[in-house]
Amino acid sequence: MIVTGPPVDLHEDQLISGWLDARFHHAIGATVFLEQTRAINAKWHLLRLYDSKAPDALLGVAVALTGGTCFWLPEDASAAGALFPAILDLRPCRIVTSSMGRDLLRSKVVPRAHFVREYDQWVMVSARRFPQASGRMAIASDIARLVEYQHQYNEERSVDDAPNWETLVAQEKVAVVDTDGQIVSVVRFGIETDRMVSIGGTYTFPAYRRRGFAERVLEFAVDRIVTAGRTAHLIVDIDNEPAVALYRRMGFECVGSSYVGYLEYQ
């Protein structure tokens, strides 16, 4: 049984929240954007699949923005396909899901859509302190350098991100390391919950690579998160072996796998 729209009552709200909380390593995106579905005239959609024979038995949850991102957590392989058509009806251009969702997506998405690109990824977390870490939060005068960072990052990663740097800097969402009087390494803070903060977009300018600057900015970011009583969370491409090795060396632990696919529709 598929249900769409906001939770019908407090009981269902608690049921969904508890289900996501039990899977918090993989549900960080869905947990945060679940709040968006409660807004009046929300563009975000909450979809959930129940066992028809057990009304409180959730088999999968998806939180999707029409034409945007979908966070999909299928729980049961045999039932996952039931929710899939409802997700595609929202035409998300980016789907973040599990390996189970990936396999279904690959087998069912044609002819409605095709992949632009896709990544298999590790989910990693760390609660390690780095009290001697050196770095700082970005300030308004750094924005020109951050725009340069984003341009080079986009080219290397074949993405088209265009963040609002004024907002991110004001919200203290960007950490940097300086040398030679300029920023040489950057990491961004992303989705936050009461127990975790995601980090990503780690980048060192080419002239300064292999000198430990990426590790320095990550140590600063992780220590800031852990000092505040939360856990650092990141997702890294499985085939990005240098980054995976760096994260493991820093004390990150792999807690599972994830998948992100970018789609274009016919």
Secondary structure as the mmCIF struct_conf table of DSSP 4:
data_model
#
loop_
_struct_conf.conf_type_id
_struct_conf.id
_struct_conf.beg_label_comp_id
_struct_conf.beg_label_asym_id
_struct_conf.beg_label_seq_id
_struct_conf.end_label_comp_id
_struct_conf.end_label_asym_id
_struct_conf.end_label_seq_id
STRN STRN1 ILE A 2 THR A 4
BEND BEND1 GLY A 5 PRO A 6
BEND BEND2 VAL A 8 ASP A 9
HELX_RH_AL_P HELX_RH_AL_P1 LEU A 10 ASP A 21
TURN_TY1_P TURN_TY1_P1 ALA A 22 HIS A 26
HELX_RH_AL_P HELX_RH_AL_P2 ILE A 28 LEU A 34
HELX_RH_3T_P HELX_RH_3T_P1 GLU A 35 ARG A 38
BEND BEND3 ALA A 39 ALA A 39
TURN_TY1_P TURN_TY1_P2 ILE A 40 ASN A 41
BEND BEND4 LYS A 43 LYS A 43
STRN STRN2 TRP A 44 ASP A 51
TURN_TY1_P TURN_TY1_P3 SER A 52 LYS A 53
STRN STRN3 ALA A 54 LEU A 65
TURN_TY1_P TURN_TY1_P4 THR A 66 GLY A 67
BEND BEND5 GLY A 68 GLY A 68
STRN STRN4 THR A 69 PRO A 74
HELX_RH_AL_P HELX_RH_AL_P3 ALA A 77 ASP A 89
TURN_TY1_P TURN_TY1_P5 LEU A 90 LEU A 90
BEND BEND6 CYS A 93 CYS A 93
STRN STRN5 ARG A 94 THR A 97
HELX_RH_AL_P HELX_RH_AL_P4 SER A 99 LYS A 108
TURN_TY1_P TURN_TY1_P6 VAL A 110 ARG A 112
STRN STRN6 ALA A 113 SER A 126
TURN_TY1_P TURN_TY1_P7 PRO A 131 GLN A 132
STRN STRN7 ARG A 136 MET A 137
HELX_RH_3T_P HELX_RH_3T_P2 ALA A 140 ASP A 142
HELX_RH_AL_P HELX_RH_AL_P5 ILE A 143 ARG A 157
TURN_TY1_P TURN_TY1_P8 SER A 158 SER A 158
HELX_RH_AL_P HELX_RH_AL_P6 TRP A 165 ALA A 170
TURN_TY1_P TURN_TY1_P9 GLN A 171 GLU A 172
STRN STRN8 VAL A 174 THR A 179
TURN_TY1_P TURN_TY1_P10 ASP A 180 GLY A 181
STRN STRN9 GLN A 182 GLU A 192
BEND BEND7 ASP A 194 ARG A 195
STRN STRN10 MET A 196 THR A 204
HELX_RH_3T_P HELX_RH_3T_P3 PRO A 206 TYR A 208
TURN_TY1_P TURN_TY1_P11 ARG A 209 ARG A 210
BEND BEND8 ARG A 211 GLY A 212
HELX_RH_AL_P HELX_RH_AL_P7 PHE A 213 THR A 227
TURN_TY1_P TURN_TY1_P12 ALA A 228 GLY A 229
STRN STRN11 THR A 231 ASP A 237
TURN_TY1_P TURN_TY1_P13 ILE A 238 ASP A 239
HELX_RH_AL_P HELX_RH_AL_P8 GLU A 241 ARG A 249
TURN_TY1_P TURN_TY1_P14 MET A 250 GLY A 251
STRN STRN12 GLU A 253 TYR A 265
#
